[in-house]
Amino acid sequence: DQGRVRSHAATVERDAALGRIASEAERMSGLVEDMLLLARLDAGRPLDVEPVELPIVVTEALMDAQAAAPDHSWHLDLVGTSASDDPPAFTVLANEDRLRQVVGNLLTNARVHTPAGTSVRVRIEEGEGTVVLTVDDDGPGIPAEQLDHIFDRFSRGDASRRRASGTSGLGLPIVAAIVDAFGGQIKVAADNGTTFTVTLPAADQR
C-alpha cells in the first residue's frame, strides 16, 4: 500500500512538473512570436489590410473575455453619429488578425489587472474620418508615474504587474505598434479607473 501511495505521489509530482514545463514553453513561444512581430513592425514591413467591421471583432473578443472572467462585468456600447437612418458599420481599414490582437490585448489587460467585480465597458463611435474604440474599466487604475511608460517594452514600472499576472510586458507595446502601423493613435488615461482610447482611420477615408 505504501508503495502504491509513493508511486501515485511520484506520478502526481511528475505530471505537475510536465505541466509547468509545457506552460513555460508556451509562454516562451508566445514571447518569441511577440518579439518577431515587433521587429517586423519596427522594420516598417507593411501589414495586409482590408475593410473590417470593428463591432464584429469586438463582440467576439468580449465573448472570449466573458468566458475567461465571468466574475467581471463586460459591456459594449455602439454610438452612432451619422445623420443616416442606417446605423454606421464602424468599418476600419486594418489587418483583421492584428486588429483582433489589439482588441484582445486590451481586454486581457483589463481582465488580469483588475479584481473580480470590475466593470469593463467597450465603446465604439464615429469620429472625423475615424472610428474610435474606447476600453474603460473602473478598477484600481494605473499609478501616475507609470502612465508615461505604459507602452514601453519591458518597462520597469510595470514589473510587479507582470509578475502578478504572468504576462510578458509586451501586450500594450504590441497594441501601440499595430495601431501605429494602421495609421491610428492610442492614448491612456487613469482617472477613477483606466481608459484606453484607440483612434483608427475609417475604411472609406483611405
ZAKE-776583 format. One record per residue (C-alpha): residue number from 1; x, y, z; residue in three letters. Coordinates in Angstrom, 1 decimal, decimal comma. Layout:
! residues N
<resi:NUM&u:X&v:Y&w:Z&resn:ALA>
...
//
This chain:
! residues 206
<resi:1&u:0,0&v:0,0&w:0,0&resn:ASP>
<resi:2&u:2,8&v:2,4&w:0,9&resn:GLN>
<resi:3&u:4,4&v:1,6&w:-2,4&resn:GLY>
<resi:4&u:1,3&v:2,4&w:-4,3&resn:ARG>
<resi:5&u:1,0&v:5,7&w:-2,4&resn:VAL>
<resi:6&u:4,6&v:6,6&w:-3,2&resn:ARG>
<resi:7&u:4,0&v:5,7&w:-6,8&resn:SER>
<resi:8&u:0,9&v:7,8&w:-7,0&resn:HIS>
<resi:9&u:2,7&v:10,8&w:-5,4&resn:ALA>
<resi:10&u:5,5&v:10,4&w:-7,8&resn:ALA>
<resi:11&u:3,1&v:10,4&w:-10,8&resn:THR>
<resi:12&u:1,3&v:13,5&w:-9,5&resn:VAL>
<resi:13&u:4,6&v:15,3&w:-9,0&resn:GLU>
<resi:14&u:5,8&v:14,3&w:-12,5&resn:ARG>
<resi:15&u:2,6&v:15,4&w:-14,1&resn:ASP>
<resi:16&u:2,8&v:18,7&w:-12,3&resn:ALA>
<resi:17&u:6,4&v:19,2&w:-13,4&resn:ALA>
<resi:18&u:5,5&v:18,4&w:-17,0&resn:LEU>
<resi:19&u:2,6&v:20,8&w:-16,8&resn:GLY>
<resi:20&u:4,9&v:23,6&w:-15,6&resn:ARG>
<resi:21&u:7,4&v:22,8&w:-18,4&resn:ILE>
<resi:22&u:4,6&v:22,9&w:-21,0&resn:ALA>
<resi:23&u:3,2&v:26,1&w:-19,7&resn:SER>
<resi:24&u:6,6&v:27,8&w:-19,7&resn:GLU>
<resi:25&u:7,3&v:26,5&w:-23,2&resn:ALA>
<resi:26&u:4,0&v:28,0&w:-24,4&resn:GLU>
<resi:27&u:4,8&v:31,3&w:-22,7&resn:ARG>
<resi:28&u:8,3&v:31,5&w:-24,3&resn:MET>
<resi:29&u:6,8&v:30,6&w:-27,7&resn:SER>
<resi:30&u:4,3&v:33,5&w:-27,4&resn:GLY>
<resi:31&u:7,1&v:35,8&w:-26,3&resn:LEU>
<resi:32&u:9,2&v:34,9&w:-29,3&resn:VAL>
<resi:33&u:6,2&v:35,5&w:-31,6&resn:GLU>
<resi:34&u:5,6&v:38,9&w:-30,0&resn:ASP>
<resi:35&u:9,2&v:40,0&w:-30,4&resn:MET>
<resi:36&u:9,3&v:38,9&w:-34,0&resn:LEU>
<resi:37&u:6,1&v:40,8&w:-34,7&resn:LEU>
<resi:38&u:7,6&v:43,9&w:-33,1&resn:LEU>
<resi:39&u:10,8&v:43,5&w:-35,1&resn:ALA>
<resi:40&u:8,7&v:43,3&w:-38,4&resn:ARG>
<resi:41&u:6,8&v:46,4&w:-37,4&resn:LEU>
<resi:42&u:9,9&v:48,3&w:-36,4&resn:ASP>
<resi:43&u:11,4&v:47,5&w:-39,8&resn:ALA>
<resi:44&u:8,4&v:49,1&w:-41,5&resn:GLY>
<resi:45&u:7,1&v:46,0&w:-43,1&resn:ARG>
<resi:46&u:3,5&v:46,8&w:-44,1&resn:PRO>
<resi:47&u:0,5&v:44,8&w:-43,0&resn:LEU>
<resi:48&u:-2,0&v:43,4&w:-45,4&resn:ASP>
<resi:49&u:-5,2&v:45,4&w:-44,8&resn:VAL>
<resi:50&u:-8,8&v:45,3&w:-45,8&resn:GLU>
<resi:51&u:-12,1&v:46,8&w:-44,6&resn:PRO>
<resi:52&u:-13,0&v:45,2&w:-41,3&resn:VAL>
<resi:53&u:-16,2&v:45,8&w:-39,3&resn:GLU>
<resi:54&u:-14,9&v:46,6&w:-35,8&resn:LEU>
<resi:55&u:-18,1&v:45,6&w:-33,9&resn:PRO>
<resi:56&u:-17,8&v:42,0&w:-35,1&resn:ILE>
<resi:57&u:-14,2&v:41,8&w:-33,8&resn:VAL>
<resi:58&u:-15,1&v:43,4&w:-30,5&resn:VAL>
<resi:59&u:-18,2&v:41,3&w:-29,9&resn:THR>
<resi:60&u:-16,2&v:38,1&w:-30,4&resn:GLU>
<resi:61&u:-13,4&v:39,3&w:-28,2&resn:ALA>
<resi:62&u:-15,9&v:40,2&w:-25,5&resn:LEU>
<resi:63&u:-17,4&v:36,7&w:-25,6&resn:MET>
<resi:64&u:-13,9&v:35,3&w:-25,0&resn:ASP>
<resi:65&u:-13,3&v:37,8&w:-22,2&resn:ALA>
<resi:66&u:-16,6&v:36,8&w:-20,6&resn:GLN>
<resi:67&u:-15,7&v:33,2&w:-20,7&resn:ALA>
<resi:68&u:-12,3&v:33,9&w:-19,2&resn:ALA>
<resi:69&u:-13,5&v:36,2&w:-16,5&resn:ALA>
<resi:70&u:-17,2&v:35,7&w:-15,6&resn:PRO>
<resi:71&u:-16,5&v:37,5&w:-12,4&resn:ASP>
<resi:72&u:-16,1&v:40,7&w:-14,3&resn:HIS>
<resi:73&u:-19,0&v:42,7&w:-15,9&resn:SER>
<resi:74&u:-18,5&v:43,3&w:-19,7&resn:TRP>
<resi:75&u:-20,4&v:45,8&w:-21,8&resn:HIS>
<resi:76&u:-20,5&v:47,1&w:-25,4&resn:LEU>
<resi:77&u:-21,8&v:50,5&w:-26,5&resn:ASP>
<resi:78&u:-22,2&v:51,4&w:-30,1&resn:LEU>
<resi:79&u:-22,7&v:55,2&w:-30,6&resn:VAL>
<resi:80&u:-23,8&v:56,4&w:-34,0&resn:GLY>
<resi:81&u:-23,3&v:60,0&w:-35,1&resn:THR>
<resi:82&u:-24,4&v:59,5&w:-38,7&resn:SER>
<resi:83&u:-27,4&v:61,5&w:-40,0&resn:ALA>
<resi:84&u:-28,5&v:58,5&w:-42,0&resn:SER>
<resi:85&u:-31,2&v:56,2&w:-40,7&resn:ASP>
<resi:86&u:-28,9&v:53,2&w:-41,2&resn:ASP>
<resi:87&u:-26,6&v:52,6&w:-38,2&resn:PRO>
<resi:88&u:-22,9&v:53,0&w:-39,0&resn:PRO>
<resi:89&u:-20,9&v:49,9&w:-39,7&resn:ALA>
<resi:90&u:-17,9&v:51,2&w:-37,9&resn:PHE>
<resi:91&u:-15,6&v:49,8&w:-40,7&resn:THR>
<resi:92&u:-11,9&v:50,4&w:-40,4&resn:VAL>
<resi:93&u:-9,1&v:49,5&w:-42,8&resn:LEU>
<resi:94&u:-7,0&v:47,0&w:-40,9&resn:ALA>
<resi:95&u:-5,4&v:43,6&w:-40,8&resn:ASN>
<resi:96&u:-8,2&v:41,6&w:-39,2&resn:GLU>
<resi:97&u:-5,9&v:39,2&w:-37,3&resn:ASP>
<resi:98&u:-3,8&v:42,1&w:-35,9&resn:ARG>
<resi:99&u:-7,0&v:44,1&w:-35,1&resn:LEU>
<resi:100&u:-8,2&v:41,1&w:-33,1&resn:ARG>
<resi:101&u:-4,8&v:41,1&w:-31,3&resn:GLN>
<resi:102&u:-5,3&v:44,8&w:-30,4&resn:VAL>
<resi:103&u:-8,8&v:44,3&w:-29,0&resn:VAL>
<resi:104&u:-7,8&v:41,0&w:-27,3&resn:GLY>
<resi:105&u:-4,8&v:42,5&w:-25,6&resn:ASN>
<resi:106&u:-6,7&v:45,5&w:-24,3&resn:LEU>
<resi:107&u:-9,4&v:43,3&w:-22,9&resn:LEU>
<resi:108&u:-6,8&v:40,9&w:-21,4&resn:THR>
<resi:109&u:-5,1&v:43,9&w:-19,8&resn:ASN>
<resi:110&u:-8,4&v:45,0&w:-18,2&resn:ALA>
<resi:111&u:-9,1&v:41,4&w:-17,1&resn:ARG>
<resi:112&u:-5,8&v:40,5&w:-15,5&resn:VAL>
<resi:113&u:-5,0&v:43,8&w:-13,8&resn:HIS>
<resi:114&u:-8,4&v:44,4&w:-12,1&resn:THR>
<resi:115&u:-10,2&v:42,5&w:-9,3&resn:PRO>
<resi:116&u:-13,4&v:40,5&w:-9,5&resn:ALA>
<resi:117&u:-16,4&v:42,6&w:-9,8&resn:GLY>
<resi:118&u:-14,8&v:45,2&w:-12,1&resn:THR>
<resi:119&u:-16,9&v:46,6&w:-14,8&resn:SER>
<resi:120&u:-15,3&v:46,9&w:-18,3&resn:VAL>
<resi:121&u:-17,1&v:48,9&w:-20,9&resn:ARG>
<resi:122&u:-16,1&v:49,0&w:-24,6&resn:VAL>
<resi:123&u:-17,4&v:51,9&w:-26,7&resn:ARG>
<resi:124&u:-17,3&v:52,3&w:-30,5&resn:ILE>
<resi:125&u:-18,2&v:55,6&w:-32,1&resn:GLU>
<resi:126&u:-17,6&v:57,7&w:-35,2&resn:GLU>
<resi:127&u:-15,0&v:60,5&w:-35,3&resn:GLY>
<resi:128&u:-13,9&v:62,8&w:-38,0&resn:GLU>
<resi:129&u:-13,0&v:60,3&w:-40,7&resn:GLY>
<resi:130&u:-12,2&v:57,9&w:-37,9&resn:THR>
<resi:131&u:-13,6&v:55,1&w:-35,8&resn:VAL>
<resi:132&u:-12,9&v:55,5&w:-32,1&resn:VAL>
<resi:133&u:-12,6&v:52,5&w:-29,8&resn:LEU>
<resi:134&u:-12,6&v:53,0&w:-26,0&resn:THR>
<resi:135&u:-11,9&v:50,4&w:-23,4&resn:VAL>
<resi:136&u:-12,7&v:51,7&w:-19,9&resn:ASP>
<resi:137&u:-12,7&v:49,9&w:-16,6&resn:ASP>
<resi:138&u:-13,5&v:51,0&w:-13,0&resn:ASP>
<resi:139&u:-10,6&v:49,1&w:-11,5&resn:GLY>
<resi:140&u:-7,8&v:50,5&w:-9,3&resn:PRO>
<resi:141&u:-6,2&v:52,3&w:-12,2&resn:GLY>
<resi:142&u:-2,5&v:52,8&w:-13,1&resn:ILE>
<resi:143&u:-0,1&v:54,8&w:-10,9&resn:PRO>
<resi:144&u:0,6&v:58,3&w:-12,4&resn:ALA>
<resi:145&u:4,3&v:57,6&w:-12,6&resn:GLU>
<resi:146&u:3,7&v:54,6&w:-14,8&resn:GLN>
<resi:147&u:1,5&v:56,2&w:-17,4&resn:LEU>
<resi:148&u:4,3&v:57,8&w:-19,4&resn:ASP>
<resi:149&u:5,9&v:54,3&w:-19,8&resn:HIS>
<resi:150&u:2,8&v:52,1&w:-20,2&resn:ILE>
<resi:151&u:3,6&v:51,5&w:-23,9&resn:PHE>
<resi:152&u:7,3&v:50,9&w:-23,3&resn:ASP>
<resi:153&u:8,6&v:47,4&w:-23,9&resn:ARG>
<resi:154&u:9,5&v:45,6&w:-20,7&resn:PHE>
<resi:155&u:9,0&v:48,8&w:-18,7&resn:SER>
<resi:156&u:10,3&v:48,6&w:-15,1&resn:ARG>
<resi:157&u:7,3&v:50,4&w:-13,8&resn:GLY>
<resi:158&u:5,1&v:47,5&w:-14,9&resn:ASP>
<resi:159&u:7,3&v:44,7&w:-13,5&resn:ALA>
<resi:160&u:5,2&v:44,0&w:-10,4&resn:SER>
<resi:161&u:2,0&v:43,8&w:-12,6&resn:ARG>
<resi:162&u:3,8&v:41,4&w:-15,0&resn:ARG>
<resi:163&u:4,9&v:39,1&w:-12,2&resn:ARG>
<resi:164&u:1,5&v:39,0&w:-10,6&resn:ALA>
<resi:165&u:-0,3&v:38,2&w:-13,9&resn:SER>
<resi:166&u:2,4&v:36,1&w:-15,6&resn:GLY>
<resi:167&u:2,4&v:38,4&w:-18,6&resn:THR>
<resi:168&u:5,4&v:39,4&w:-20,7&resn:SER>
<resi:169&u:5,1&v:43,1&w:-20,6&resn:GLY>
<resi:170&u:4,7&v:43,2&w:-24,4&resn:LEU>
<resi:171&u:0,9&v:43,3&w:-24,7&resn:GLY>
<resi:172&u:0,4&v:47,0&w:-24,7&resn:LEU>
<resi:173&u:3,6&v:47,8&w:-26,7&resn:PRO>
<resi:174&u:2,3&v:45,5&w:-29,4&resn:ILE>
<resi:175&u:-1,1&v:47,2&w:-29,3&resn:VAL>
<resi:176&u:0,6&v:50,6&w:-29,8&resn:ALA>
<resi:177&u:2,9&v:49,3&w:-32,6&resn:ALA>
<resi:178&u:-0,1&v:47,7&w:-34,5&resn:ILE>
<resi:179&u:-2,3&v:50,8&w:-34,1&resn:VAL>
<resi:180&u:0,6&v:52,9&w:-35,4&resn:ASP>
<resi:181&u:1,0&v:50,6&w:-38,4&resn:ALA>
<resi:182&u:-2,7&v:51,1&w:-39,2&resn:PHE>
<resi:183&u:-2,1&v:54,9&w:-39,1&resn:GLY>
<resi:184&u:-4,0&v:55,3&w:-35,9&resn:GLY>
<resi:185&u:-3,3&v:56,6&w:-32,4&resn:GLN>
<resi:186&u:-3,7&v:55,2&w:-28,9&resn:ILE>
<resi:187&u:-3,9&v:57,1&w:-25,6&resn:LYS>
<resi:188&u:-4,3&v:56,1&w:-22,0&resn:VAL>
<resi:189&u:-5,8&v:57,9&w:-19,0&resn:ALA>
<resi:190&u:-6,2&v:56,8&w:-15,4&resn:ALA>
<resi:191&u:-8,9&v:58,7&w:-13,6&resn:ASP>
<resi:192&u:-11,2&v:56,6&w:-11,4&resn:ASN>
<resi:193&u:-10,1&v:53,6&w:-13,4&resn:GLY>
<resi:194&u:-8,3&v:53,1&w:-16,7&resn:THR>
<resi:195&u:-9,3&v:54,2&w:-20,1&resn:THR>
<resi:196&u:-7,6&v:53,3&w:-23,4&resn:PHE>
<resi:197&u:-8,7&v:55,2&w:-26,5&resn:THR>
<resi:198&u:-7,8&v:53,9&w:-29,9&resn:VAL>
<resi:199&u:-8,5&v:56,1&w:-33,0&resn:THR>
<resi:200&u:-8,4&v:54,3&w:-36,3&resn:LEU>
<resi:201&u:-8,9&v:55,6&w:-39,8&resn:PRO>
<resi:202&u:-12,3&v:54,8&w:-41,2&resn:ALA>
<resi:203&u:-12,2&v:52,5&w:-44,2&resn:ALA>
<resi:204&u:-13,7&v:55,0&w:-46,6&resn:ASP>
<resi:205&u:-11,0&v:57,6&w:-45,7&resn:GLN>
<resi:206&u:-8,2&v:55,6&w:-47,4&resn:ARG>
//
